[in-house]
Amino acid sequence: MNVAAVGPKPASLICPSCRASVVTRVDHKSTTKTHIIALILCLFLCWPCVCIPYCMDSCQNADHYCPSCNAYLGTYQG
């Protein structure tokens, strides 16, 4: 299966699985980078700052899925 080149926001494309013209559904997922940023914020600022990377989409990966058939289309690594 081909993985589409996608960005951090929903993208318009044709789903290779169902052939529908769709705007992707984006699910943001925490990564090791997200956890490291949270740890650094906790160590050098204060513990309430640990929540910031988990609330910011730019600190997480954006997984794109077809809203019609739920096929995985690609990931943007933020």
N, C-alpha and C positions, 0 to 999 in steps of 0.2 A: 504494500500500500504506500502511495506517495504521501509525504507529509508536506502540508502547505507552508509557505513562508508567511508568517503572521506577525502582527505587532501586539502591543499591550492592550489595544482596544478591539471591540468586535470588528470583524472584517467581512466584506461582501465577497462571496466566491461561489463556485459551483461545487457541491459536495461530490467527491469522487465515489462515494458509496451509493447514494440514492439519486445522484444527478440533478438534485433540486438546486435552484439558485437561492442561496440563503445568506443571512447575516449571522455569523457564528455566535454561539453562546460561550461566554468566557467564565471559567472558574479559576479563581486565584488560589494558589497553594503555597504554603510556607516551605522554605528550603533551608539547607544548611546555612546559606548566606543570611537568611532572615534571623536565624537563631544566633549567629555570631554577632550581627549588628545589635541584637537585643542584649547580649552579654556585655558587649563593649559599652553600651549606654548605661547598663546597670552598674558596671564597675567605675565608670568615670563621671557619671552625672548623678542619678539617683534611681532607686528601684521603680518609681512610677513610670519612668521613661521607657521601661522594658516593653510596654504595650505598643509603642509607636511603630516599630517595624511590622507588627501584625495587623495594624490598621491601614498601612500604606500599600497600595497596589504595586508601587514601584520597587518595593523590597521583596516581592513575591513573583513566582512564575505565573504566567497567564496561559492556562490550558484551553484550547479552542475545540468546541464540539459542534456538530450539526444539530440545530434545534429540531429538525424533522426526524432523523433516524438515530440521533445520539452517537454518531460515529466520531471517533477522535480525529481531529484535523491537523493539529500541530501545537507546539508550545513556543511561547516567547519567554526567554529567560531575562528577567529584569535585573 
